[in-house]
């Protein structure tokens, strides 16, 4: 009889458990409550009823016969979403934004219970009766629709919602009727705590989002209440305040208009999406990029793994050592498991992860969600010495050395012990190593140099013990063949960030696939726990390298940013996120050749994420209410005939213009009085390393910029000095001077600089102003075999004109992205006639006549194609080069890189 009773008891428990888990985890429910702005005080416009995704649903909180809706049933969330005749509410666009940015398998439901004009006391279940006694008659009617208790109705509907979905958050908009009430935050906490208790919710997993009243920038009548609302997170740590700044308002200055509700709802959604771990700026590819709220909180309902301390004999150290081991839920000896070796920092030991990171809880929760491959996690003491405690001077040389010595202990002692004691797979494909800080450095050092032992490697905020990547990855091709996954992560305000960036930069240049993950944070467990959450989900599974660029929260700060500017930031796939603080602007765009509309947040900051941008230097502008201006966060460059912003995008083959540890020349800014123009002019002059102490005379390349630029271009945008420094250091180019001239002649710069008269004026300046000054003031050889002339775009035309007309003065000409205009025969025909009649002389004088283009996308491509056909007809000797990238500085840098190697040899 007892066995029968026991059987039925177990059956009941199983049934109850199954019923408890009948909720669809992919149906996210949000409870919303408050007063009139949550109720919805704006008229519902046609656009608000169109194209509502059926994945966005509302649980009707009252009976609405006219809408064919019954209380307690779900419907597609076509407004009204509160009661039968209420208006547009912020929950409308909240839900729309959520489903637009979540995976297609996730649905969103809202339960909206709100009463216009009410104080927060109405939702206090223990004291609302007292408040009702003073409530006006017009409010009583609304309260009656909720059977006399809005709070009770909210809980009633929430319990119905829990049968189908999972409550993910609470949305509140209330405060106008409590303006000036300094106890408001405590009263909200009473309601929030009651909801958590009555619905069996965990506040660490169910945040409260509370919006501001109409902001003072919109002359809100209750704007003073926002100072009180701002303090809510001090009372409820899991609450977040949603700004109403800039949200458009109704004429009463108490309520938002339809546009205001849409914007405020979007902001609620933006915050919630980030709390769920999603990026909200990429709706075409919803993707969790960080751990969601509650990921590290104990859930008694999920199966738990086991944590134990083990002892093993270390022949390396000559003592018995300890390690902490986590085995997953359901661990069975008849099954083989993969192993992750998880290392601590310089001040920790085998217990540091347990004490600061709750890895067992993180992993248990991930197992319950089906996101992890079964694995054992071994947390050893990475200080391989007899006294391996984290006491005394942890920076003492012997203790630091012990972290390096741990490599032998790990490989020769600990791994064999684990493989003997536990049922594990023993091949490299099923073995991973990762760690934080000092342990991150160990993981990179040990993992990358022992790829026969580890195929999965992770470094979280790796410390300076990380060896140079050239040492760890001396053969990138071999590393690529063996490595399954390399993960490098760090907080953006971590003082050790440079170690991670240095490693990433080398791997990027050598095309070694890896994940470079940056997030907001410092050197602490908040960052490391997130690293474990993200990294562990990728282990021991098929790897999609094409998705690696998505695994980051932040991008890398552009090197062209001004000091301490956080934006623009560049993502690993060369998309760029821009942020601009312009609270008074009505429209802001980024112009990168293509215009991107930016979106304003609650703090008046506009932001946008671009498509993939070409590597190298790119001009860009801000368009603020239609006016093109420079971005105050970036360095400015003279281009497009004005000062414009520029951004340097990482380029895998851009190593030739990087700043390196080689001897460097100098760039001198020279003012000179030109006899050619009878005026003061300026040139930039690069002198090579060793120029000052040398007695030799150097050859000279006269280098010309394009239209809308000036003598600064080749030095600042073109990095001519770094290109030559690196080539000279590698003995690939002769030591030479580069004279970067101002090709703008008088008032005829810009587009007019392409005309015949200005070309002639430039020729005069070159022959009678620039060259005589250089040859009188620098140690240069003054003959044709030691002179070269080159230019890009407009400078290419100047080179064609002055160089061909005076080919006896130069041994080499370089024409980058240029060519005589096919549609301007008045300009080009005389040049062609001259070349046709002097082809033999030109060929005899020029050792190199080098023409290059930026591929078919170069705006000068067709002109150049026609021109070179003419050259072929005339018998003009030239060489041609093509490098993809269009009419841009990355192309011209590459042109100089190739062309300069041909000169003066």
C-alpha positions in Angstrom: 0.0 0.0 0.0 2.8 2.4 0.9 4.4 1.8 -2.5 1.2 2.6 -4.3 0.8 5.8 -2.3 4.4 6.7 -3.0 3.8 6.1 -6.8 0.8 8.4 -6.8 2.7 11.0 -4.8 5.5 11.0 -7.3 3.1 11.1 -10.2 1.4 14.1 -8.7 4.7 15.9 -8.3 5.7 15.1 -11.8 2.3 16.4 -13.1 2.7 19.6 -11.0 6.3 20.0 -12.3 5.1 19.6 -15.9 2.3 22.0 -15.3 4.7 24.5 -13.8 6.9 24.2 -16.9 4.0 24.4 -19.4 4.8 28.1 -19.8 6.3 29.0 -23.1 9.7 30.5 -22.4 9.5 32.3 -25.7 6.4 34.2 -24.8 7.6 37.2 -22.8 5.0 39.0 -20.7 5.2 42.6 -19.4 2.9 44.0 -16.7 2.2 47.7 -17.1 0.4 49.9 -14.7 0.1 53.6 -13.6 -2.1 56.5 -14.4 -3.2 58.4 -17.5 0.1 58.3 -19.5 0.1 54.5 -19.1 -3.6 54.3 -19.7 -3.1 56.3 -23.0 -4.3 59.8 -23.4 -3.5 60.5 -27.1 -5.7 59.7 -30.0 -5.0 56.5 -31.8 -3.9 57.3 -35.3 -4.2 55.1 -38.4 -0.6 54.0 -38.4 -1.0 52.6 -34.9 -3.5 50.1 -36.1 -1.7 49.0 -39.2 0.8 46.1 -39.6 0.7 45.1 -35.9 2.7 41.9 -35.7 0.6 39.0 -34.3 3.6 38.1 -32.2 2.7 41.2 -30.1 -0.4 40.4 -28.0 -2.5 42.1 -25.3 -4.3 40.3 -22.5 -7.6 42.1 -22.2 -8.0 43.3 -18.6 -11.7 44.2 -19.0 -14.6 43.1 -21.1 -14.9 45.1 -24.4 -18.0 43.9 -26.4 -17.5 46.6 -29.0 -14.0 45.3 -29.7 -15.1 41.7 -29.5 -12.7 41.1 -26.7 -13.2 39.2 -23.5 -11.3 39.8 -20.2 -8.6 37.3 -19.7 -8.0 36.4 -23.3 -5.1 37.2 -25.6 -5.5 39.3 -28.8 -3.2 40.8 -31.4 -2.2 44.1 -29.8 -4.2 46.5 -31.9 -4.9 49.6 -29.7 -6.5 50.4 -27.4 -4.4 48.3 -25.1 -5.7 49.5 -21.7 -9.5 49.6 -21.5 -12.1 49.7 -24.2 -12.0 53.4 -25.0 -8.6 54.6 -23.9 -6.1 56.1 -26.3 -2.6 55.3 -27.5 -0.3 54.3 -24.8 3.5 53.9 -24.6 3.0 50.1 -24.4 1.9 50.1 -28.1 5.3 51.0 -29.4 7.0 49.2 -26.6 5.6 45.9 -27.9 6.2 46.8 -31.5 9.8 47.6 -30.9 10.3 44.5 -28.9 9.0 42.1 -31.5 10.9 43.9 -34.2 14.2 43.4 -32.4 13.7 39.9 -31.0 14.1 36.5 -32.7 11.0 35.5 -34.7 10.2 32.6 -32.3 9.7 35.1 -29.4 6.3 36.6 -28.8 5.6 39.6 -26.5 2.5 40.1 -24.4 1.4 43.1 -22.3 -1.1 43.3 -19.5 -2.1 47.0 -19.0 -4.0 48.1 -15.9 -4.0 51.9 -15.5 -6.3 54.6 -14.1 -6.1 58.2 -15.2 -5.4 60.7 -12.4 -4.7 58.1 -9.7 -1.9 58.2 -7.1 0.4 55.3 -6.6 -1.5 54.5 -3.4 -4.3 53.1 -5.6 -2.1 50.1 -6.3 -1.2 49.5 -2.6 -3.3 46.4 -2.0 -3.3 47.0 1.8 -4.2 50.7 1.8 -6.1 51.4 -1.4 -9.5 51.4 0.4 -8.4 54.6 2.3 -7.4 56.2 -1.0 -10.7 55.2 -2.6 -12.6 57.2 0.0 -11.1 60.4 -1.4 -11.1 59.5 -5.0 -13.3 61.7 -7.3 -16.4 60.3 -8.8 -15.0 60.3 -12.4 -12.2 58.0 -11.2 -14.5 55.6 -9.4 -16.1 54.6 -12.7 -12.7 53.6 -14.1 -11.8 51.7 -10.9 -15.2 49.9 -11.0 -14.2 48.4 -14.4 -11.4 46.6 -12.5 -14.0 45.3 -10.0 -12.9 47.9 -7.4 -9.2 47.0 -7.2 -6.8 47.7 -10.1 -4.1 45.9 -8.3 -6.1 42.8 -7.8 -7.1 42.8 -11.4 -3.5 43.2 -12.5 -2.5 40.2 -10.4 -5.5 38.2 -11.6 -4.5 38.9 -15.2 -0.8 38.3 -14.5 -1.6 34.8 -13.2 -3.6 34.0 -16.4 -0.6 35.3 -18.4 1.7 33.1 -16.4 -0.1 30.0 -17.7 1.0 30.8 -21.2 4.2 32.9 -20.9 6.9 34.2 -18.5 6.8 37.6 -16.9 10.0 39.4 -17.9 9.4 42.9 -16.6 7.2 45.5 -15.0 6.4 48.8 -16.8 5.4 51.8 -14.7 4.3 55.3 -15.7 3.0 57.2 -12.8 3.9 60.2 -10.7 2.0 63.2 -11.9 -0.6 62.9 -9.1 2.2 62.3 -6.6 4.3 65.3 -7.7 6.5 66.5 -4.8 5.9 63.3 -2.8 9.3 62.4 -1.5 7.9 59.0 -0.2 6.9 58.1 -3.7 9.8 55.7 -4.3 9.0 53.8 -1.1 5.3 53.6 -2.1 6.3 52.2 -5.5 8.5 49.6 -3.7 5.5 48.4 -1.7 3.6 47.7 -4.9 6.6 46.2 -6.6 7.4 43.9 -3.7 3.8 42.8 -3.5 3.8 41.9 -7.2 7.0 39.9 -6.7 5.5 38.0 -3.8 2.0 37.5 -5.1 3.3 36.3 -8.5 6.2 34.3 -7.1 8.7 36.4 -9.1 12.4 37.1 -8.5 13.1 40.8 -8.5 16.7 40.1 -9.7 15.1 38.6 -12.8 12.1 40.9 -13.3 13.2 44.5 -13.5 11.0 47.6 -13.0 11.1 50.2 -15.8 9.7 53.6 -14.7 9.3 56.5 -17.1 9.6 60.2 -16.4 6.6 62.5 -16.5 6.6 65.1 -19.3 10.1 66.6 -19.2 11.0 70.2 -18.4 12.3 70.6 -21.9 8.7 70.3 -23.0 7.4 72.6 -20.2 5.9 69.6 -18.4 3.6 70.8 -15.6 4.8 67.9 -13.4 8.4 67.9 -14.5 9.7 68.6 -11.0 8.6 65.0 -10.1 11.3 63.6 -12.4 13.9 64.5 -9.7 12.1 62.1 -7.4 11.6 59.5 -10.0 15.4 59.6 -10.7 16.1 58.3 -7.2 14.0 55.1 -7.7 17.0 52.9 -8.3 18.3 53.8 -4.9 15.2 52.3 -3.3 14.7 49.5 -5.9 18.1 48.3 -7.2 16.5 46.4 -10.1 14.6 49.5 -11.4 15.5 51.7 -14.3 14.4 55.2 -15.2 13.3 55.9 -18.7 13.9 59.5 -19.9 11.1 61.5 -21.5 13.4 64.2 -22.7 12.4 65.4 -26.1 9.2 63.3 -26.2 6.5 65.4 -27.8 3.6 66.5 -25.7 -0.1 67.4 -25.8 -1.3 71.0 -25.3 -2.0 70.3 -21.7 1.7 69.7 -20.9 0.7 66.7 -18.8 0.3 64.0 -21.5 2.3 63.0 -24.5 1.0 63.2 -28.0 1.0 60.2 -30.3 4.6 60.8 -31.4 5.7 61.2 -27.8 4.1 57.9 -26.8 5.8 56.1 -29.7 9.2 57.6 -28.7 8.8 56.9 -25.0 7.6 53.3 -25.7 10.6 52.8 -27.9 12.9 53.9 -25.1 11.3 51.5 -22.7 11.9 48.7 -25.2 15.5 49.8 -25.8 16.2 49.4 -22.1 14.4 46.1 -21.9 16.2 44.7 -24.9 19.5 45.5 -23.4 18.5 43.9 -20.1 17.6 40.8 -22.1 21.1 40.9 -23.6 20.0 41.9 -27.2 21.4 44.6 -29.4 18.5 46.8 -30.4 20.1 48.4 -33.4 20.1 45.3 -35.6 16.5 44.1 -36.1 17.5 42.0 -39.1 19.6 39.8 -37.0 18.5 39.7 -33.3 21.3 38.3 -31.3 22.1 38.0 -27.6 25.4 39.9 -27.1 25.5 39.9 -23.3 24.2 38.0 -20.3 20.5 38.8 -19.6 19.3 40.0 -16.2 19.1 37.2 -13.7 21.6 34.9 -15.5 23.7 34.5 -12.3 20.8 34.1 -9.9 19.9 30.8 -8.2 16.8 29.2 -9.6 15.7 26.4 -7.3 13.5 25.0 -10.0 16.4 23.9 -12.2 18.6 20.9 -11.7 21.9 21.7 -10.0 25.4 20.5 -10.8 27.8 19.4 -8.1 30.9 21.3 -6.8 33.6 19.5 -5.0 37.2 20.1 -4.0 39.7 17.5 -5.1 43.4 16.9 -4.2 46.0 15.7 -6.6 49.7 14.9 -6.4 51.8 17.5 -8.3 55.3 16.2 -9.3 56.0 19.6 -10.8 55.6 21.3 -7.4 56.5 18.3 -5.2 53.3 18.5 -3.1 49.6 17.7 -3.0 47.6 20.5 -4.5 43.9 21.3 -4.7 41.4 22.1 -7.4 37.6 22.8 -7.4 35.6 20.8 -9.9 32.1 21.4 -11.2 30.2 18.4 -12.7 27.0 19.2 -14.6 23.5 18.2 -13.6 23.0 14.5 -14.2 26.7 13.7 -14.4 27.0 10.0 -15.1 30.2 7.9 -15.2 29.0 5.9 -18.2 29.1 9.1 -20.3 32.1 11.0 -21.6 32.4 14.8 -21.0 34.4 17.6 -22.3 36.5 19.7 -19.9 37.0 23.4 -19.4 39.9 24.5 -17.2 38.9 27.8 -15.7 41.7 29.9 -14.2 41.7 32.7 -11.6 43.5 36.0 -11.2 46.7 37.0 -9.4 45.0 37.5 -6.1 42.8 34.4 -6.1 43.0 30.7 -5.8 40.9 27.6 -6.7 38.0 29.2 -4.9 38.0 32.6 -6.5 35.5 31.8 -9.2 33.1 30.3 -6.7 33.4 33.2 -4.3 33.1 36.0 -6.9 31.5 34.6 -10.0 28.9 31.9 -9.1 30.0 29.8 -12.1 27.9 26.8 -11.0 24.7 28.9 -11.0 25.5 30.4 -14.4 26.2 27.0 -15.9 23.2 25.4 -14.2 20.9 28.0 -15.7 22.4 27.6 -19.1 22.0 23.8 -18.9 18.3 24.3 -18.0 17.9 26.5 -21.1 19.6 23.9 -23.3 22.4 26.3 -24.2 25.4 24.2 -23.1 27.2 21.1 -24.2 27.8 18.8 -21.2 31.2 19.6 -19.7 33.2 19.4 -16.5 34.7 22.6 -15.3 38.0 22.4 -13.4 39.1 25.5 -11.3 42.7 24.9 -10.2 45.1 27.0 -8.2 47.2 28.6 -10.9 50.0 29.5 -8.5 52.3 26.4 -8.8 54.4 26.6 -5.7 54.3 24.8 -2.3 52.7 27.7 -0.5 50.2 28.6 -3.2 48.0 30.7 -0.9 47.0 34.2 -2.0 48.7 35.8 1.0 51.6 38.1 1.6 53.0 40.0 -1.3 51.1 38.5 -4.2 53.3 40.4 -6.6 56.5 38.8 -5.2 58.8 37.5 -8.0 58.5 33.9 -6.9 54.7 34.0 -6.8 54.6 35.6 -10.2 56.9 33.0 -11.5 54.7 30.3 -10.1 51.9 31.3 -12.5 54.3 30.6 -15.4 55.4 27.3 -13.8 51.7 26.2 -13.6 52.0 25.3 -17.3 53.9 22.1 -16.4 51.7 21.4 -13.4 48.6 21.7 -15.6 49.8 19.6 -18.5 51.8 16.9 -16.6 49.9 16.6 -13.3 46.4 18.1 -13.2 45.1 17.0 -16.6 46.2 13.4 -16.2 44.6 13.4 -12.7 41.2 14.7 -14.0 41.2 12.2 -16.9 41.8 9.4 -14.5 39.2 10.5 -11.9 36.4 11.6 -14.1 34.7 10.3 -17.2 36.1 12.7 -19.8 37.1 12.9 -23.4 40.8 13.1 -23.7 41.4 14.7 -27.1 42.2 18.4 -27.7 38.8 19.0 -29.5 37.1 18.3 -26.1 39.5 20.4 -23.9 39.2 24.1 -23.3 41.1 26.6 -21.2 40.0 30.1 -20.1 40.7 32.5 -17.3 40.4 36.0 -15.9 43.2 38.6 -15.5 46.4 36.6 -14.7 44.5 33.5 -15.6 43.5 35.0 -18.9 47.2 35.6 -19.7 47.9 32.0 -18.6 45.2 30.7 -20.9 46.5 32.5 -23.9 50.1 31.6 -23.1 49.4 27.9 -22.4 46.6 27.4 -24.9 48.2 29.0 -28.0 51.5 27.2 -27.4 49.9 23.9 -26.8 47.3 23.5 -29.5 47.9 19.8 -29.4 46.3 19.9 -26.0 43.6 22.7 -26.3 41.4 23.7 -29.2 39.2 26.2 -27.3 40.9 29.2 -25.6 39.5 32.2 -23.8 41.1 35.2 -22.1 39.0 37.5 -20.0 40.7 40.8 -19.2 44.1 39.2 -19.7 46.9 40.6 -17.6 50.4 41.8 -18.7 51.7 38.3 -18.2 50.3 37.7 -21.7 53.2 37.1 -24.0 53.5 39.0 -27.3 51.2 37.4 -29.9 54.1 37.0 -32.3 55.5 34.5 -29.8 52.2 32.8 -29.2 51.3 32.7 -32.9 54.5 32.6 -34.9 52.8 30.6 -37.7 49.3 32.0 -38.2 48.4 29.5 -40.8 49.2 26.6 -38.6 47.3 28.2 -35.7 44.2 28.6 -37.9 44.2 24.9 -38.8 44.2 23.8 -35.2 42.2 26.4 -33.3 38.5 25.9 -32.9 37.8 29.1 -31.0 39.8 31.9 -29.6 37.9 34.3 -27.3 39.4 37.7 -26.1 37.2 39.9 -24.0 37.7 42.9 -21.7 35.8 45.9 -20.2 36.2 49.2 -22.0 37.4 50.9 -18.8 39.7 48.2 -17.7 43.3 49.5 -17.3 44.5 46.2 -18.8 42.6 46.7 -22.0 45.8 47.3 -24.0 46.9 43.7 -23.6 43.7 42.4 -25.2 43.8 45.0 -28.0 47.4 44.2 -28.7 46.6 40.5 -29.1 43.5 41.3 -31.2 45.4 43.6 -33.5 48.0 41.0 -34.4 45.4 38.3 -35.0 43.4 40.7 -37.1 46.3 41.6 -39.3 47.2 37.9 -39.7 43.7 36.9 -40.4 43.4 34.5 -37.5 39.7 34.0 -36.7 38.8 35.0 -33.2 36.2 36.8 -31.2 37.2 40.2 -29.8 34.5 41.1 -27.3 34.4 44.5 -25.6 31.8 45.5 -23.0 31.1 48.4 -20.6 33.0 47.7 -17.4 36.2 47.6 -15.4 38.5 44.9 -14.0 35.9 42.9 -12.0 33.6 39.9 -11.9 30.7 41.7 -13.6 32.8 41.5 -16.8 34.3 38.1 -16.1 30.9 36.5 -15.3 29.5 37.8 -18.6 32.6 36.4 -20.3 32.0 33.0 -18.9 28.3 33.2 -19.8 29.0 34.0 -23.5 32.2 31.9 -24.0 30.8 28.7 -22.4 27.9 28.6 -24.8 30.2 28.3 -27.8 32.3 25.4 -26.5 32.4 22.0 -28.0 29.9 22.8 -30.8 30.3 23.5 -34.5 31.9 26.9 -35.0 30.5 29.5 -37.4 33.4 31.9 -37.9 31.2 34.2 -40.0 29.3 35.1 -36.8 32.3 36.1 -34.7 32.0 39.8 -35.5 28.5 39.8 -33.8 29.9 38.8 -30.4 30.6 42.2 -28.8 28.7 44.9 -27.0 31.0 47.8 -27.8 33.3 48.6 -30.7 36.9 49.7 -30.5 37.5 53.4 -30.1 38.7 54.8 -33.5 42.3 55.9 -33.5 41.1 59.2 -35.1 39.0 60.1 -32.1 40.2 63.1 -30.1 41.7 62.3 -26.7 39.2 60.6 -24.3 36.4 60.5 -26.9 34.5 57.2 -26.6 32.8 57.4 -30.0 32.9 56.7 -32.9 33.5 53.0 -32.3 34.4 50.4 -34.8 32.9 46.9 -34.6 35.0 43.8 -35.7 33.3 43.7 -39.0 34.0 47.4 -39.7 30.5 48.7 -39.0 30.7 51.9 -37.0 28.6 53.3 -34.2 28.4 57.1 -34.0 27.0 59.0 -31.1 26.4 62.8 -31.1 25.2 65.0 -28.3 22.8 67.4 -29.9 19.7 67.7 -27.6 18.3 70.7 -29.4 18.6 69.3 -33.0 15.5 68.0 -34.8 17.4 65.8 -37.3 20.9 64.5 -37.3 22.6 62.4 -40.0 26.1 60.9 -40.6 27.3 61.5 -44.1 29.9 58.8 -45.1 29.2 59.1 -48.8 25.9 57.5 -47.9 23.7 59.4 -45.4 22.6 57.6 -42.2 19.7 58.9 -40.2 20.5 59.0 -36.5 18.1 58.3 -33.6 17.9 60.4 -30.4 17.8 58.8 -27.0 16.3 60.2 -23.8 19.5 62.2 -23.0 19.5 64.0 -26.3 22.3 61.8 -27.7 21.8 60.7 -31.3 23.2 57.4 -32.4 23.4 55.1 -35.5 25.3 52.0 -36.5 26.4 52.0 -40.1 26.9 49.3 -42.6 30.4 47.9 -43.2 32.8 50.7 -44.0 35.8 50.3 -46.2 39.1 49.9 -44.3 41.5 52.8 -44.2 40.8 56.5 -44.0 37.3 57.8 -44.6 36.0 61.4 -44.6 32.7 62.0 -42.9 30.5 64.8 -41.8 27.6 65.4 -39.4 24.5 66.9 -40.9 22.7 68.7 -38.1 19.4 70.0 -39.3 20.8 70.0 -42.8 24.1 71.8 -42.0 27.3 69.9 -42.6 29.7 70.2 -39.6 32.7 68.3 -38.2 32.2 65.8 -35.5 33.6 67.3 -32.2 34.7 63.8 -31.2 37.0 63.2 -34.1 40.1 64.8 -35.5 39.5 67.1 -38.4 41.2 67.1 -41.8 41.1 69.5 -44.7 39.2 67.7 -47.4 36.1 68.3 -49.5 37.2 72.0 -49.6 36.6 72.4 -45.8 37.6 71.0 -42.5 35.9 67.6 -42.2 35.9 64.7 -39.8 37.9 61.6 -40.6 37.8 58.1 -39.3 40.5 55.5 -39.6 39.0 52.0 -40.1 41.3 48.9 -39.5 42.5 47.4 -42.7 44.0 44.0 -42.7 46.6 44.9 -45.4 47.3 48.3 -43.8 50.4 47.2 -42.0 52.6 49.2 -44.4 51.3 52.6 -42.9 51.3 51.6 -39.3 53.5 53.3 -36.7 56.2 50.8 -36.0 59.4 50.6 -33.9 61.7 51.6 -36.8 63.8 54.8 -37.3 61.6 57.7 -38.2 62.0 60.7 -40.4 60.6 64.1 -39.8 57.8 66.1 -41.4 58.7 69.8 -41.5 56.2 72.6 -42.2 58.0 75.1 -44.4 56.9 78.6 -45.2 58.5 80.0 -48.3 58.2 83.0 -50.5 57.5 81.8 -54.0 59.0 83.6 -57.0 56.5 81.7 -59.1 53.4 83.3 -57.5 55.1 86.2 -55.8 53.4 85.2 -52.5 54.0 83.3 -49.3 53.2 79.6 -49.6 53.5 76.5 -47.5 54.8 73.0 -48.1 55.2 69.9 -46.0 58.6 68.2 -46.3 59.4 64.7 -45.2 63.1 64.1 -44.5 64.2 60.4 -44.1 65.8 58.9 -41.0 69.5 60.0 -40.8 69.0 63.1 -42.9 70.5 65.5 -40.5 73.7 63.6 -40.0 74.2 62.5 -43.6 76.5 64.2 -46.0 74.8 62.8 -49.1 72.4 64.5 -51.3 69.0 62.9 -51.4 66.5 62.4 -54.3 63.1 64.1 -54.1 59.5 63.0 -54.8 57.2 66.0 -55.3 53.8 64.7 -54.2 50.5 66.4 -55.0 47.1 66.2 -53.3 43.6 66.1 -54.8 40.9 68.6 -55.3 39.5 70.2 -52.1 42.6 69.2 -50.2 46.0 70.9 -49.7 49.6 70.3 -48.7 48.5 68.7 -45.4 46.7 65.8 -47.1 49.6 63.4 -47.8 51.0 63.8 -44.3 47.8 63.6 -42.3 45.4 61.6 -44.4 48.0 59.8 -46.5 50.5 58.8 -43.8 53.3 59.3 -46.4 55.9 59.6 -43.7 55.0 56.3 -42.0 54.8 54.5 -45.4 58.4 55.7 -46.2 59.7 55.0 -42.7 58.6 51.4 -43.0 59.8 50.9 -46.5 63.2 52.4 -45.8 63.5 50.2 -42.7 62.9 47.1 -44.8 65.3 48.3 -47.5 62.4 48.4 -50.0 62.7 52.1 -50.8 65.6 54.5 -51.2 66.0 57.3 -48.7 64.3 60.3 -50.2 62.7 63.6 -49.4 58.9 63.9 -50.1 57.9 67.4 -50.8 54.1 67.8 -50.3 53.0 70.9 -52.2 49.9 73.1 -52.1 48.4 72.6 -55.5 45.7 75.2 -55.0 46.6 78.2 -57.1 45.3 81.5 -55.9 41.5 81.8 -55.8 41.1 79.1 -58.4 41.3 76.1 -56.0 38.7 73.4 -55.7 37.0 72.3 -58.9 38.5 75.3 -60.8 41.9 73.8 -60.1 41.3 71.3 -63.0 41.2 74.1 -65.6 44.0 74.8 -68.2 44.9 78.2 -66.7 45.4 76.8 -63.2 47.4 73.8 -64.5 49.7 76.3 -66.2 49.9 78.3 -63.0 50.8 75.2 -61.1 53.5 74.4 -63.6 55.0 77.8 -63.1 54.9 77.4 -59.3 56.5 74.0 -59.5 59.4 75.2 -61.7 60.0 78.7 -60.4 58.8 78.5 -56.8 58.8 75.0 -55.1 61.7 73.3 -56.8 64.2 76.2 -56.5 63.3 76.6 -52.8 63.8 72.9 -52.0 67.1 72.7 -53.9 68.3 75.8 -52.1 67.3 74.8 -48.6 67.6 71.0 -48.4 70.4 68.5 -49.1 69.0 67.2 -52.4 70.4 66.2 -55.7 69.4 68.7 -58.4 69.1 66.6 -61.5 66.3 64.9 -63.3 67.3 61.3 -62.3 66.8 62.4 -58.7 63.5 64.0 -59.2 60.0 62.4 -59.4 56.5 63.9 -59.5 53.3 62.2 -58.6 49.7 63.2 -57.6 46.3 61.9 -57.0 43.1 63.1 -58.8 43.6 66.8 -59.4 47.2 66.3 -58.5 47.3 63.5 -61.1 46.2 66.0 -63.8 48.9 68.5 -62.5 51.4 65.7 -62.8 50.2 64.8 -66.4 50.4 68.5 -67.4 53.6 69.7 -65.7 55.4 66.3 -65.8 54.8 65.6 -69.5 55.5 69.2 -70.6 58.8 69.0 -68.6 59.7 65.4 -68.8 63.4 66.3 -69.0 63.1 67.5 -65.4 61.9 64.2 -63.9 62.9 60.5 -64.1 59.5 59.2 -62.9 55.9 60.3 -63.0 53.0 58.8 -60.9 49.4 59.4 -61.8 46.9 58.1 -59.1 43.2 58.0 -59.8 43.3 60.5 -62.6 43.2 60.9 -66.4 42.4 63.6 -69.0 38.7 64.2 -69.0 37.0 62.6 -72.0 34.2 65.2 -72.0 36.6 68.1 -72.1 38.5 68.0 -75.5 39.4 71.6 -75.2 41.6 70.7 -72.2 42.7 67.2 -73.2 43.2 67.4 -77.0 46.2 69.7 -76.8 47.8 67.4 -74.3 47.3 64.4 -76.4 48.7 66.3 -79.5 51.8 67.2 -77.5 52.3 63.6 -76.3 51.8 62.2 -79.8 54.4 64.5 -81.2 56.9 64.0 -78.4 56.4 60.3 -77.6 60.0 59.3 -78.3 61.3 62.1 -76.0 58.9 61.3 -73.2 59.8 57.6 -73.3 63.5 58.4 -73.3 63.2 60.8 -70.3 60.9 58.8 -68.1 62.3 55.7 -66.4 58.9 55.2 -64.7 55.5 56.4 -66.0 53.2 54.8 -63.5 49.4 55.0 -63.7 47.1 53.5 -61.1 43.3 53.3 -60.4 41.1 52.4 -57.5 39.2 49.8 -59.6 36.1 50.3 -61.6 34.4 52.1 -58.7 37.0 54.9 -59.0 35.3 58.0 -60.5 38.3 58.6 -62.8 38.3 55.0 -64.1 36.6 55.6 -67.5 38.7 58.7 -68.2 41.8 56.8 -67.4 40.8 53.9 -69.6 40.3 56.2 -72.5 43.5 58.0 -71.8 45.6 54.8 -71.7 44.2 53.7 -75.0 45.4 57.0 -76.5 48.8 56.3 -74.9 48.9 52.9 -76.6 48.1 54.5 -79.9 50.9 57.0 -79.5 53.4 54.4 -78.3 53.8 56.0 -74.9 55.4 53.6 -72.4 53.7 53.3 -69.0 52.9 50.7 -66.4 49.4 50.3 -64.9 48.3 49.2 -61.4 44.8 48.7 -60.0 43.8 48.4 -56.3 40.2 48.2 -55.3 38.7 50.9 -53.2 37.5 53.7 -55.5 38.5 57.3 -55.3 39.7 57.1 -51.7 42.8 57.6 -49.5 43.2 53.8 -48.8 43.9 53.4 -52.5 46.3 56.4 -52.7 48.2 55.2 -49.7 48.7 51.9 -51.5 49.7 53.7 -54.6 52.4 55.6 -52.8 53.5 52.3 -51.2 54.0 50.7 -54.6 55.2 53.7 -56.5 57.9 54.8 -54.0 59.6 51.4 -54.2 60.3 52.0 -57.9 62.0 55.3 -57.5 65.7 56.3 -57.9 67.0 52.8 -58.3 
